[in-house]
Amino acid sequence: MYICLCKGVTCGAIRSAVNEQGIANLRDLSRNLGVATQCGKCVHSARQVLNEALGACATGGCCGASTEAAA
């Protein structure tokens, strides 16, 4: 899903930036991907995806992947 239409940034790109580049805050995300540097309408959604990706990484799951074990 597209998060930033102005820069064409998807939620997958945000998750990859967290996982592969060590992005940990919105400022770094903006610098690297250009999120929230144009109209600013994506700030809330970008922050939400960033926080979710950081939470998944902190719990040992791959960013964007389910951390639930198969029953």
Contacts in CASP RR format, 6 or more apart in sequence:
PFRMAT RR
TARGET T0000
AUTHOR 0000-0000-0000
METHOD contacts of the structure
MODEL  1
MYICLCKGVTCGAIRSAVNEQGIANLRDLSRNLGVATQCGKCVHSARQVL
NEALGACATGGCCGASTEAAA
1 10 0 8 1.000
1 11 0 8 1.000
2 8 0 8 1.000
2 9 0 8 1.000
2 10 0 8 1.000
3 9 0 8 1.000
3 10 0 8 1.000
3 11 0 8 1.000
3 14 0 8 1.000
3 35 0 8 1.000
3 42 0 8 1.000
3 45 0 8 1.000
3 46 0 8 1.000
3 49 0 8 1.000
4 33 0 8 1.000
4 34 0 8 1.000
4 35 0 8 1.000
4 36 0 8 1.000
4 38 0 8 1.000
4 42 0 8 1.000
4 46 0 8 1.000
5 42 0 8 1.000
6 37 0 8 1.000
6 38 0 8 1.000
6 39 0 8 1.000
6 40 0 8 1.000
6 42 0 8 1.000
7 33 0 8 1.000
7 34 0 8 1.000
7 35 0 8 1.000
7 37 0 8 1.000
7 38 0 8 1.000
9 33 0 8 1.000
9 34 0 8 1.000
9 35 0 8 1.000
9 42 0 8 1.000
9 46 0 8 1.000
11 49 0 8 1.000
12 49 0 8 1.000
12 64 0 8 1.000
13 33 0 8 1.000
14 23 0 8 1.000
14 29 0 8 1.000
14 33 0 8 1.000
14 35 0 8 1.000
14 46 0 8 1.000
14 49 0 8 1.000
14 50 0 8 1.000
14 53 0 8 1.000
15 49 0 8 1.000
15 53 0 8 1.000
15 56 0 8 1.000
15 63 0 8 1.000
15 64 0 8 1.000
16 63 0 8 1.000
17 23 0 8 1.000
17 29 0 8 1.000
17 32 0 8 1.000
17 33 0 8 1.000
18 24 0 8 1.000
18 50 0 8 1.000
18 53 0 8 1.000
18 54 0 8 1.000
18 57 0 8 1.000
18 63 0 8 1.000
19 53 0 8 1.000
19 57 0 8 1.000
19 62 0 8 1.000
19 63 0 8 1.000
21 32 0 8 1.000
22 28 0 8 1.000
23 29 0 8 1.000
23 32 0 8 1.000
23 50 0 8 1.000
24 54 0 8 1.000
25 50 0 8 1.000
26 35 0 8 1.000
26 36 0 8 1.000
26 43 0 8 1.000
26 46 0 8 1.000
26 47 0 8 1.000
26 50 0 8 1.000
29 35 0 8 1.000
29 36 0 8 1.000
29 46 0 8 1.000
29 50 0 8 1.000
30 36 0 8 1.000
30 37 0 8 1.000
35 42 0 8 1.000
35 43 0 8 1.000
35 46 0 8 1.000
36 42 0 8 1.000
36 43 0 8 1.000
36 46 0 8 1.000
52 64 0 8 1.000
53 63 0 8 1.000
53 64 0 8 1.000
56 62 0 8 1.000
56 63 0 8 1.000
56 64 0 8 1.000
56 65 0 8 1.000
56 67 0 8 1.000
57 63 0 8 1.000
59 67 0 8 1.000
60 67 0 8 1.000
61 67 0 8 1.000
END
